[in-house]
Amino acid sequence: MELRDARWRKSSRSGGSGGNCVEVAGNLTGVVAVRDSKDPSGPALLVTPTAWSAFTSTLKADR
């Protein structure tokens, strides 16, 4: 899968001073892409929208 059409956005939990930041592209059909903002040309993790939703729901529940 090519990610050239991905519209990346930084996590709302990422700080503005760099450091550990995650970017997510949720505009792709059938997949959510996740990458390290410090390495935008590096690898991206691809997960199903269902898996991404379950992951983020778990994070929110553990606050």
Beta strands, then each sheet from edge to edge (+ up, - down):
strand 1: 9-10
strand 2: 22-25
strand 3: 32-36
strand 4: 45-47
sheet 1: 1+ 2- 3+ 4-
end
